[in-house]
Amino acid sequence: MMKKYGKSLLLAVFCLIAVRYGFGQQRNLQFAWLTDIHIERGSKHIDDLKASVDDINSNKDVQFTIISGDISDFGYDMDLRIAKQVLDRLKKPYYIVPGNHDTKWSESGATGFQDVFDHRNIAFDYGGISFIGFQTGPIVRRGDGYITPDDFKWVEKEVEKAKKHNHIIIPFTHYPLNNSMSNWYKLSDYFKENKVPVVLVGHGHRNRKMDFDGLPGVMARTNPGRKSKDKNSPVGYTMVKVTSDSIYFIEVNPEINKRTLWHQLSIRPANYTDVKHMPDLSINKRFTNVKTVWQHQIPAGISAAASYDKGKIMVGDRAGLMHCFDLVSGKELWKFKTGKSIFSAPAIYDDKMVFGSADGFIYCLNTQSGKVLWKFAADKWVLGNPVIEDGKVLIGGSDGKFRAIDLQTGKQLWSFDGMKGWIETKPVVYDSKVYFGCWDNNFYALDVKTGALIWKWALNEIRSVSAFYAPAACWPVASNGKVFIAGPDQILTALDAATGKVLWRTKEQPRINEALGISADGSKVYVKAQKGNMLFAYSTKTTEPSIVWQTPVENGADDNQSAILEMDGHAYFTFRSGVAVSAESATGTINWEFKLGDVMLNPATPVDNGRVILSDVDGNLVLLYCSTMH
């Protein structure tokens, strides 16, 4: 009798546990999973997506579809809208999040995805499961994927909702939760705490069983088919089936009517080893000569360099706020709200500060009060960084135009039109010309007085490449009759400032990062190695590449495009790992290193007397003071 009672008690306890963790109910759930569809006007990828959509619609057992990023190939608003038109043909609901091709290469500053799909993160419940989809792509600036503070708070809120309903939690996002993300551990630690059984990801374009520090992950194949000499890969997507205790992953190839079960996992909530990860800031103990004076955390995150003028620090954030802080105390003096994210570092002259916003306006504010002096309406988003030269504001936008605007009145003086890409760079003015790159694969030289085209140059003159190789993110520099640029081809190029002719290009080694800087005397160009842990200074005077100095650093591979700034004989390099390095301009000797966190730094803002402003994409803003040279 006691044995029977004991068995009944154990069964009752098991049932309670099963209900508590959402796997006691009978479940027969089936959904489709698309990822990395890479829509581009005129491409075969559109037909490939239509084939998968038609096949999904033919299966009456499919309850919904998830899409885990890289909706467009190059972030264009029109391509996102084309994708939506095709996806809207799905008969059942679909739930979509962006990928890095929608957020990094983005004419809208990653705001267009939300305009088209009405969200960037999305959560929904089905069959006792809470599906939580969220953005992890780098925003405008090249670098690792990461989860922003705002998005992480949103994930936390959705997980807490799911727990109140005793739901199983299945997150989906674009980036794998590994070292392809700078702060992956925030998500993996949190999901393990909450017994998440699996995370669904894209980005890698192939079916893959993954392990995120003990947390099971599944990567799904890209949707488009591909034909090559060696192998034909048919159009495909993933069908996911969920039962009471398991989840199954099946590749579906609609054009050849093939289905292949390739993976199976338990859907039951898991118990993980409790391991917590934190940023390693031990480097800060090595360099005791640099100290934090004050620090702020701006919740929306920062994706632009700060600017300094007359005791004030001005910096924009991704919520569209321009902030002004007192340099000495760190107190916020004023803030001004634009309509969308700011990726533009303010240009300042005579108490006037000018910057662009993804809301499509160029603003001029009074630096003392934050009051609007004028604003200019562009035809699209404005991500470009302005310069002020002889009373003119020079700035590019996403409308294929580069403009000169009168600083006093806000009236347009001239416009160079017809470019087929967007502009995010900060132009350089040199020898009566203004130079800048554009995501149409061209680098331009215009007459600074009239806006007339003097010349343009493209890497296609040397070899055939796509616009992904455009020298559009680097801030060009100029000296000694040369303009210097670096692009995703990882080569430093010196162009004749007068003609655009290539004077020299570095060889394939070292691979050069897109971040550039120039010494105050114009004799050296500063660059970082894309791989190889090295800082370089090249001479601007020579007729072929000539290294003045090179200095080893310990920051790993780096693709952070943040410009290199110099002041008082010190050059400031910032890295995707959250590390800033100060080096002597003349010799490359390291003065100090400082780690702010684990996410990408924006360009440093040197102030004076050993003071420098750092900021990162998480929204940390800090004033550092270096008392002596290390």
Summary of the structure (lengths in Angstrom):
residues: 630
radius of gyration: 26.2
end to end distance: 79.5
largest distance: 99.2
contacts: 2296
relative contact order: 0.09
helix: 15%
strand: 38%
